[in-house]
């Protein structure tokens, strides 16, 4: 097995211009408030990770033949979080999804 590392010194930064208005902590809503930017690192077979990029928040590019899209053969149930009626966050079966 070959391990490839993300090299932070090679990060290419193209932030959102102009940046979105910064919200007060009291205005942040779990699952509805998102960051201005995302970190994207492409993986190339045999070469590993490309230079990491910080770019404006947006849709992610994915190959139509990616196994994750064929959920009959690839099914992943990740951690699920829900907001309760009293405003607390509840995790659904965290011990079974780690």
C-alpha positions as CSV (number, residue, x, y, z in Angstrom):
1,X,0.0,0.0,0.0
2,X,1.3,3.5,-0.9
3,X,0.4,6.4,1.4
4,X,0.2,9.9,-0.1
5,X,0.1,12.9,2.1
6,X,-1.6,16.3,1.5
7,X,1.2,18.9,1.5
8,X,-0.1,22.0,3.2
9,X,2.7,24.1,1.9
10,X,1.2,23.7,-1.6
11,X,-2.3,25.0,-0.8
12,X,-3.7,27.2,-3.6
13,X,-6.1,29.7,-2.1
14,X,-8.9,31.3,-4.2
15,X,-11.3,32.6,-1.5
16,X,-14.9,33.8,-2.2
17,X,-14.9,37.4,-3.4
18,X,-16.3,39.3,-1.8
19,X,-16.6,37.2,1.3
20,X,-20.0,36.6,2.7
21,X,-21.1,38.7,5.7
22,X,-19.8,37.3,8.9
23,X,-22.7,36.2,11.2
24,X,-22.8,36.5,15.0
25,X,-22.4,33.1,16.7
26,X,-26.0,33.4,17.9
27,X,-27.2,33.5,14.2
28,X,-25.4,30.3,13.2
29,X,-27.9,27.5,12.5
30,X,-26.7,23.9,12.6
31,X,-27.1,22.3,9.2
32,X,-28.2,25.5,7.5
33,X,-25.2,27.9,7.8
34,X,-22.2,27.1,5.7
35,X,-18.7,28.3,5.2
36,X,-17.7,30.7,2.3
37,X,-15.0,28.3,1.1
38,X,-14.2,24.6,0.8
39,X,-11.0,22.6,0.7
40,X,-10.7,20.3,-2.3
41,X,-8.0,17.7,-3.0
42,X,-8.1,15.6,-6.1
43,X,-6.7,12.0,-6.0
44,X,-5.0,10.7,-9.1
45,X,-4.4,7.0,-9.4
46,X,-0.7,6.3,-9.1
47,X,0.2,9.9,-8.3
48,X,-1.9,10.4,-5.1
49,X,-3.1,13.8,-3.9
50,X,-2.8,16.9,-6.1
51,X,-2.2,20.3,-4.7
52,X,-4.9,21.2,-2.2
53,X,-7.2,24.1,-3.1
54,X,-9.3,26.4,-1.0
55,X,-12.0,27.7,-3.3
56,X,-15.5,29.3,-3.0
57,X,-18.2,27.0,-1.6
58,X,-20.0,25.2,-4.5
59,X,-20.9,21.9,-6.0
60,X,-18.4,19.1,-6.0
61,X,-17.3,17.4,-9.2
62,X,-17.7,13.6,-9.2
63,X,-17.2,11.0,-11.9
64,X,-20.6,9.4,-12.9
65,X,-19.0,6.0,-12.6
66,X,-17.9,6.6,-9.0
67,X,-18.8,3.6,-6.9
68,X,-20.5,5.7,-4.3
69,X,-23.2,6.6,-6.8
70,X,-24.1,2.9,-7.3
71,X,-25.5,2.4,-3.8
72,X,-26.7,-1.1,-4.5
73,X,-23.0,-2.3,-4.4
74,X,-21.6,0.6,-2.2
75,X,-23.6,1.7,0.8
76,X,-22.2,3.9,3.5
77,X,-24.3,5.0,6.4
78,X,-22.4,7.9,8.0
79,X,-23.0,9.7,11.2
80,X,-26.4,11.3,11.4
81,X,-27.2,14.2,13.6
82,X,-30.7,15.6,14.4
83,X,-31.9,18.7,16.3
84,X,-34.3,17.8,19.1
85,X,-37.5,19.7,19.9
86,X,-35.6,21.4,22.7
87,X,-32.8,22.6,20.5
88,X,-30.1,20.1,21.5
89,X,-28.2,18.0,18.9
90,X,-28.7,14.2,19.0
91,X,-26.5,11.7,17.3
92,X,-28.2,8.6,15.8
93,X,-26.3,5.4,16.9
94,X,-22.8,6.9,17.0
95,X,-21.3,3.7,18.3
96,X,-22.6,1.8,15.3
97,X,-21.5,4.3,12.7
98,X,-17.9,4.9,13.7
